[in-house]
Amino acid sequence: MSEPGSPDTAGLKSELAASIRALLRSIETDGEPEAVRDFVAQVAPLAGPIGQWVEFEGRELARRIPELGQRIAREALDRPAATFDRAPLILLEGENPEDVLRSWRVQLQANLDAIETLMAGTPDEIRRSKWIWFEDCRDDRIEFFRIAQVRDCLKEALKCAGLLAARPAVQRVLAGDVLFRDDFSGDLSKWTCFGVGVREVTGGRLHTKGSPMMLWTGGDPFPDGCLVSLHFTPGQGEGGIIFALPGLPREGLDLSVSAARDLHQLVPPGNTDDMEPYNYGVTTYHVSLHRGRSGTTHLRRAGNGLRMLSRIAEDPCAAADKTYHIAILKIDESFQVRVDGKLIHAYIDAGVYGAVPQIGHFGIKPFGGQGRRPMDVWYDDVTVHRLTRQ
């Protein structure tokens, strides 16, 4: 029997599951645009009741664990998602719009799969899905965080569906003026470095090993509308690499928080992983590559915890001792990642997780491998171009 004021959770679960199944069947039989329009019409009315569910679970969790009150208030904030009359397809020279559309379809499917796992999965299954930070999957707090993430995944799914159904607006961009360049023929004076471990220039390349560590481009933040390119060679060892853009510290902090060992006051009580000061202290997008045994690549947002934006089941940088060309693009609400010329992530930020980041630095962050077998990684030819529109 439900408590007074509690939402009809069983009914909401049933309606969501039915709408997701109907969407997937319709795409197979009726084609994509009409199917996603039907999905939006069916699911959009559920946003209000799910928001009430989040508020209910938030009150319950705050009653049980009062020290989480500030975190719960931030998580429970129901931000309106932007809508797009036309779908912005950002393309580099020679690229096909279908590559961007394919990425949006993958994100739609990933958010639908996440909703099903969050609704019906065990804590271990939810933890393995990576949609909730692993320390929030504990029995004493998972109910609130799972439904808050369902709410946000639903907004992201509705955004993707809307983009796929909208008329495309193709915008081709080119690499323009050089804003930053380092071929590592000298030292690390162009970078601001924090944390522990090896960071050195050797043989005309940057070499890192160990964590927590973060390197940020020095000088002024880059403007919106830029393209970062570099060569990246992961070696043997455990862990992975994060490339972040556009990174800025949250108000009252500086970028040293990105590699802090001590838990900062912004980190939620009970969260002890050394990634958390970065997750809560720096506002940025980031892509993680060469993720070891996970076999995946993730595009996320940091700043108010770590938020999954795009998850690809095949890591394009899985092999060690191989050099990859990485290109990261940020312009307006679009963030894209390419590996060896292939588009891997193409994300449109509708503000589900906060205001769209605009200006900031480019950052490199090794992660994992502490006390075990940290990975050697080499980087070369880091260049940042201003983007120009054709």
C-alpha positions in Angstrom: 0.0 0.0 0.0 1.4 3.4 -1.0 2.1 6.1 1.6 -0.1 9.2 1.7 1.1 11.6 -0.9 3.2 9.0 -2.7 2.9 8.7 -6.5 1.4 5.7 -8.4 4.8 4.3 -9.1 3.5 1.0 -10.5 1.2 2.8 -12.9 4.1 5.1 -14.1 6.4 2.2 -14.6 3.8 0.4 -16.7 3.0 3.4 -18.9 6.7 4.1 -19.5 7.4 0.5 -20.4 4.5 0.3 -22.8 5.4 3.6 -24.5 9.0 2.5 -25.0 8.0 -0.9 -26.4 5.5 0.8 -28.7 8.2 3.2 -30.0 10.6 0.4 -30.8 7.9 -1.6 -32.6 6.7 1.5 -34.6 10.2 2.4 -35.7 10.5 -1.1 -37.2 7.2 -1.0 -39.0 6.1 2.6 -39.6 9.5 4.4 -39.9 11.2 6.8 -37.7 9.7 10.3 -37.9 6.1 9.3 -37.3 7.0 6.8 -34.6 9.0 9.4 -32.6 6.2 11.9 -32.9 3.8 9.4 -31.4 6.3 8.6 -28.6 6.6 12.3 -27.7 2.8 12.6 -27.6 2.4 9.5 -25.4 5.3 10.1 -23.0 5.4 13.9 -22.5 2.4 13.9 -20.2 4.3 11.5 -17.8 6.9 14.1 -17.1 4.8 15.9 -14.4 4.0 12.7 -12.4 7.6 11.5 -12.6 8.7 14.9 -11.3 6.3 14.5 -8.4 7.8 11.1 -7.8 11.3 12.6 -7.6 10.1 15.2 -5.1 8.5 12.5 -2.9 11.7 10.3 -2.9 13.8 13.4 -2.2 11.8 14.2 0.8 12.0 10.7 2.1 15.8 10.6 1.6 16.3 14.0 3.2 14.4 12.7 6.2 16.6 9.6 6.5 19.9 11.3 5.7 19.6 15.0 6.5 23.3 15.7 5.6 22.3 15.0 1.9 19.8 17.8 2.0 21.7 20.3 -0.3 22.6 17.6 -2.8 19.0 16.4 -2.9 17.8 19.9 -3.5 20.1 20.2 -6.5 19.2 16.8 -7.9 15.5 17.4 -7.5 15.6 20.6 -9.4 13.4 20.0 -12.5 15.1 22.0 -15.3 13.0 22.6 -18.4 14.7 21.1 -21.5 15.0 23.3 -24.6 13.2 22.2 -27.8 14.4 22.6 -31.3 12.2 23.6 -34.3 15.0 22.5 -36.5 17.6 19.9 -35.8 21.2 21.5 -35.8 23.5 19.1 -37.7 27.1 20.3 -37.3 29.4 18.8 -40.0 33.0 19.1 -40.9 34.0 19.3 -44.5 33.0 16.2 -46.5 30.8 14.7 -43.7 27.4 13.1 -44.1 24.4 14.3 -42.1 23.4 10.6 -41.6 26.4 10.2 -39.2 24.9 12.8 -36.8 21.4 11.3 -37.1 22.9 7.8 -36.4 24.5 9.2 -33.2 21.1 10.6 -32.1 19.4 7.3 -32.7 22.0 5.6 -30.5 21.5 8.1 -27.7 17.7 7.6 -28.0 18.1 3.9 -27.6 20.6 4.2 -24.8 18.3 6.5 -22.8 15.3 4.1 -23.3 17.5 1.1 -22.2 18.7 3.2 -19.2 15.1 3.9 -18.2 14.2 0.2 -18.3 17.3 -0.7 -16.2 16.7 2.1 -13.7 13.1 1.1 -13.3 13.5 -2.7 -13.0 17.2 -3.4 -12.4 18.9 -4.5 -9.2 21.4 -2.1 -7.6 24.2 -4.1 -9.1 22.7 -3.9 -12.6 22.2 -0.2 -12.2 25.7 0.3 -11.0 27.1 -1.6 -14.0 24.9 0.5 -16.4 27.0 3.6 -15.3 24.0 5.9 -15.4 24.2 6.6 -11.7 27.5 7.2 -9.9 28.4 4.0 -8.2 28.4 5.5 -4.7 24.8 6.5 -5.2 23.7 2.9 -5.8 23.8 2.0 -2.1 20.5 0.7 -0.6 20.0 3.8 1.6 19.9 6.2 -1.3 19.3 4.4 -4.6 15.5 5.0 -4.8 15.8 8.7 -5.1 18.8 8.7 -7.5 17.3 6.1 -9.8 14.0 8.0 -10.3 15.8 11.3 -10.7 17.9 9.8 -13.4 14.8 8.3 -15.0 13.3 11.8 -15.2 16.5 13.1 -16.9 16.8 10.1 -19.3 13.2 10.7 -20.3 13.9 14.3 -21.1 17.0 13.3 -23.1 14.9 10.6 -25.0 12.2 13.2 -25.8 14.9 15.6 -27.0 16.5 12.9 -29.3 13.0 12.0 -30.6 12.3 15.6 -31.3 15.5 16.1 -33.1 15.0 13.0 -35.3 11.5 14.2 -36.2 12.5 17.9 -36.9 13.6 19.4 -40.2 17.4 19.2 -40.4 19.4 22.4 -40.4 22.9 21.5 -41.7 25.8 23.8 -40.7 29.2 23.0 -42.1 32.2 24.4 -40.2 35.9 24.7 -40.9 39.0 24.9 -38.7 40.0 28.6 -38.7 42.6 30.6 -36.7 44.9 28.7 -34.3 44.2 29.6 -30.7 46.7 27.2 -29.1 49.3 24.8 -30.3 51.9 22.6 -28.6 54.1 20.1 -30.4 56.0 19.4 -27.2 59.3 20.4 -28.6 59.9 22.3 -25.3 58.5 22.1 -21.8 55.1 22.2 -20.2 55.0 26.0 -19.8 51.8 26.2 -22.0 49.9 24.1 -19.5 48.7 24.4 -15.9 49.2 21.1 -14.1 47.7 19.6 -10.9 47.9 16.4 -9.0 50.4 13.6 -8.6 52.2 11.2 -10.9 54.5 11.5 -14.0 53.9 14.4 -16.4 56.9 15.2 -18.6 58.0 16.0 -22.1 60.1 13.3 -23.6 61.0 12.5 -27.2 58.9 15.3 -28.5 55.7 14.0 -26.8 53.9 14.6 -23.5 54.0 11.5 -21.2 51.7 11.0 -18.3 51.4 8.2 -15.7 49.3 8.1 -12.5 46.4 9.8 -10.9 44.7 11.9 -9.6 46.2 14.3 -12.1 44.9 16.9 -14.6 46.6 19.2 -17.1 44.8 22.3 -18.5 45.7 24.6 -21.3 47.1 27.8 -19.9 46.2 31.3 -20.8 42.7 32.6 -21.3 39.7 30.3 -21.7 38.8 29.4 -25.3 35.7 31.0 -26.8 32.7 29.0 -27.8 33.1 27.5 -31.3 36.5 25.7 -31.3 38.0 22.4 -32.5 40.7 20.6 -30.5 42.8 18.0 -32.2 45.7 15.8 -30.9 47.4 12.5 -31.2 47.0 10.1 -28.3 48.8 6.8 -27.7 47.7 4.7 -24.7 50.3 2.2 -23.4 50.1 -0.8 -21.2 48.5 -0.6 -17.7 45.2 0.0 -16.0 42.9 3.0 -16.2 41.8 5.3 -19.0 41.9 8.9 -20.3 39.5 11.8 -20.1 39.6 14.8 -22.5 37.6 17.7 -21.2 36.3 20.9 -23.0 35.3 23.7 -22.1 36.5 23.4 -18.5 36.0 26.1 -15.9 36.0 25.8 -12.1 32.7 26.4 -10.3 32.3 29.7 -8.5 34.7 30.2 -5.6 37.1 27.4 -6.8 40.0 27.1 -9.1 41.1 24.4 -11.5 43.2 22.6 -8.8 40.0 21.0 -7.6 40.2 18.8 -10.7 43.0 16.7 -9.2 42.4 17.3 -5.5 43.1 14.3 -3.2 41.1 15.7 -0.3 37.3 15.6 -0.5 36.1 19.1 -1.2 33.1 20.6 0.7 31.0 20.3 -2.5 31.4 16.5 -2.5 28.3 14.7 -1.1 28.7 13.1 2.3 29.7 9.4 2.0 31.2 9.8 -1.5 34.9 9.0 -1.3 36.2 8.3 -4.8 39.0 10.7 -5.8 37.2 11.6 -9.0 34.5 13.4 -7.0 36.2 16.8 -6.4 36.5 17.0 -10.2 32.9 15.8 -10.8 31.5 18.5 -8.6 34.2 21.2 -8.9 34.6 21.7 -12.7 31.9 22.5 -15.2 32.8 20.8 -18.5 32.0 18.1 -21.0 34.4 15.2 -21.2 34.9 12.0 -23.3 36.6 9.0 -21.7 38.6 6.7 -24.0 40.7 3.5 -23.7 38.5 2.5 -20.8 40.2 -0.9 -20.1 37.8 -3.8 -19.6 34.6 -1.8 -20.0 35.0 -1.8 -23.8 32.9 1.4 -24.0 33.4 5.2 -24.5 31.4 7.7 -22.5 30.6 11.3 -23.1 29.6 13.0 -19.9 29.1 16.4 -18.1 30.8 17.2 -14.9 30.0 20.1 -12.4 26.9 18.8 -10.6 28.2 15.3 -10.3 29.0 13.1 -13.4 26.2 12.9 -16.0 26.1 10.4 -18.8 25.3 12.0 -22.2 26.3 9.4 -24.7 27.5 5.8 -24.3 28.9 3.8 -27.1 29.4 0.1 -26.7 32.6 -0.1 -28.7 35.6 1.8 -27.5 37.3 3.2 -30.6 40.6 3.4 -28.8 40.6 0.0 -27.2 44.0 -1.2 -28.5 47.1 -0.3 -26.5 50.3 0.9 -28.1 48.4 2.4 -31.1 48.3 6.1 -32.0 44.8 7.7 -32.5 43.9 11.1 -33.9 41.3 12.7 -31.6 39.1 15.7 -32.7 36.7 17.4 -30.2 34.3 20.1 -31.4 32.2 22.5 -29.3 29.9 25.1 -30.9 26.6 26.4 -29.6 24.7 23.5 -28.1 26.7 20.9 -30.1 29.5 18.8 -28.7 31.1 16.1 -30.9 34.0 13.7 -30.7 35.8 12.0 -33.6 38.5 9.3 -33.6 40.6 8.8 -36.7 38.1 10.9 -38.7 35.0 8.9 -37.6 32.2 10.6 -35.7 31.8 8.8 -32.3 29.6 11.1 -30.2 27.4 13.9 -31.5 25.4 15.4 -28.6 22.9 18.3 -28.5 22.7 19.9 -25.1 19.1 20.9 -24.2 20.0 22.0 -20.7 18.8 18.9 -18.9 21.8 19.0 -16.6 22.2 22.7 -16.4 23.1 25.7 -18.5 25.1 24.9 -21.7 28.9 25.4 -21.0 30.3 28.1 -23.3 33.9 29.1 -22.7 36.7 27.2 -21.0 40.0 25.3 -21.2 41.0 22.0 -22.7 42.0 19.4 -20.2 43.7 16.0 -20.0 42.9 13.7 -17.1 44.3 10.1 -16.6 42.0 8.1 -14.3 42.2 4.7 -12.5 45.2 2.5 -11.9 45.9 3.9 -8.4 48.2 1.6 -6.5 47.9 -1.1 -9.2 49.5 -0.7 -12.6 49.0 2.9 -13.8 49.0 3.3 -17.6 51.7 5.2 -19.6 50.1 7.5 -22.1 51.7 9.8 -24.7 50.2 12.8 -26.5 51.4 15.0 -29.4 50.4 17.9 -31.6 47.7 19.4 -29.4 46.0 22.2 -31.5 43.0 24.3 -30.9 41.3 26.1 -33.8 38.6 28.6 -33.9 35.7 27.3 -35.9 34.3 29.2 -38.9 30.9 28.7 -40.5 30.7 28.0 -44.2 
